[in-house]
């Protein structure tokens, strides 16, 4: 009953667009899904999904959440990296046939779709993209390096306000600047000078 209640609680906070496979850049949807990890842990057959969402939550804590202390940022950044390293190592070791068998067990695919999927499938499709993995590695190393430079007083402490460097912060700031148009204005674009003027007002 508790699992059912938690599942219903999670589902009540989600909308169809949150799990739309065509929209892969919805940060708010990621936040909602990551907020339900504890609920998903108690549902059988979702272990891989929980691990994947845990990686995303580690990234959010390490690089996006403005309230995260530096020690937590470093911990969760490297936790995400090491989980991905283990994931990739496991893929290198597991036989391709085992992965094909897992595809065969997917209930949401027809037999024809499964056959085509197996023919085209390589181990790479079971892992995050190479650019994403490289980004995780670089960010974790860079964060550690910046922290060491600050500890050695070679850089000011302000450099560790990592959340201000994320694209989410920039997008939110730009969205706020664009919303400052007049009530009857239909223009959504603005020049560089207009943006600079508005950011002064926001600041």
N, C-alpha and C positions, 0 to 999 in steps of 0.2 A: 504494500500500500504506500509506503514511504517513497519507493522508487517511482511509482505511478504519479504520486503527487509532485515530486521534483521534476519529472518529465513534463507533466502538464504545465508546471510553473515555467519551465524553460521554453516550451512551445508557445506559451501565451505572450512571451516577449519577442517572438520572432514573426516575421512576415515572409511571404513567399519570395520576395526579392532578396531576402537575406541568404537564401541558399540557391539563388539562380546561377547556374554554371556559366552563363554568358557574361556576367558582371564579376570579374575577378579583382576589381580594384576598389571595392567598397570597404573602406576602413571601419565604418560604423557597424557593418555586418560582422566583420571579424571580431570586433569588441563584444558584440552580443553573444556570438558563438563561444568565444573564449570564456565569457562569464558563466557559461553552463557546463564547464568541464567536469565539475564535481558531480553534476547530475548524470552526465554521460558515462562516468566511470562505473556506475552501478548497472549499466545496461550491457548485456552480453553481446559480444561481436563488434564492439566499438573501440577496442583497444588501440588500433592503428589511428583511428580518428582522434582519439584523446591525445595520443603522442603528437600528432600533427598540430593540433590546436595548442598543445603545450609549448611547442616551438614558437608559434605565433605569439603566445602570451609572454614568453621569455623576451622576444624582440620588443614587444610593447613596453615591458617594464624597463628594459635596458636602454632603449633609445627614444621612446616617445613619451612615456609618463613623466610629467614634470616633477612629481613628488618623490621619485626614486633617489635614494642616496647613492653616492658614487660606488660604494662597496657592493650594493645590490645590482647596480648597472653592470659592473664587471662580472659578478657572479652569473647573472642571467644571460649575459652576452655569450660567455664561454659555455654555459650549460646548453644553449641552443646550438653552438658550434659542435660540441662533443656528441650531442644526440644525433646531429646530421652525419657526423663522421662515423658513428656506430651504424647508422642506417645504411650509409653507402658501403661500408665494409660488409655488412650482412648481405646486401644485394650482390656484392662481388663473390661471396662464398656460396650463396644458395643456388642450386641448379635451376636453369631456365625452365625445365619441365615442372618444377614445383610452382613456379609463378604461373605457368599456363594452367595448372590444376586449380589454382586459386581463381583464375578467370572463369573457369568452367563452373565454379561454385557460385558465381554471381547471379543471383536470382532476377536481377532487373535487366538482364540482357537476353536476347533471343539466341538460339543456337547458331543462327547464321551470323549474327553480330559477334558472337564469341569466336567463331572460326576466323572471321576477318580480323578481329582484334589480335588473335594469336599470331596470325601471319605477319602482321605489321609490327607487333609489339617487340620492343627490345627492353633490356633492363632499365634503360634511361627513363622510360615513362613511369616507372615506379618510384622515382626520386624527384626532388625539386630540380629546377633548371640549374645548369652550371653557373649562370650569372648570379642567381640568387644565393647559391652556396658560396661562391666567391665573395659576394657582397657581405655575407655573414662573417666570413673569415677576416676580411679586410677591416670591417667595422670593429670587431672584437680586438684585433691587434692594435688598431689605431686608438681605440678607447684606452687600452692598457698603456700605450706609449704616452698619450696625453696626460694620463694620471701620474705617471712617473715624472714627466717634465714639470708638472705642477708641484709634486712632492719635493722636487729638487729646486723649486723656486725659479725655474727657467721660464715658466709661463704663469700668468695670473690665474687665480681660482675660477674666474668667470668663464674660462675656456671650457670648463666641465659642465656648463649648462647645455648638455647634449640635446635635450628636448627641443631647444630653439633651432637646432640644425636640421630637424626632420622636415620632410616635404609636407607633412600634415600641418605643421605650424605655419609654414609659408602659404599653403592653400587657404587655411582659415583666415589668415591676415589679409590675403588678397580678396577673399570673399567678403570680408568685413568692409574693406575699402570700396569695393564695387557696390555694396549695398548703401553707401552714403550718397547715392544719386538722389536728385530731387524727387518729390512725390509723383510729379507728372512726367518725369523723364522716362523715356523708353530705351535709352541707350545703355547698354550693359558694358561696353568697352570704354577704356579710358587711356589717355596718353601717359607717357612716362612722367611728365611734369605733373599731371593731375594726380597720378598715383603718389608721387612724392609729397604733394600738398596734403593729400588725405592722410597719409601715414603720419605726418606731423600732428594732425588733429587727433589721430588715434593715440599717439604716444603721449 
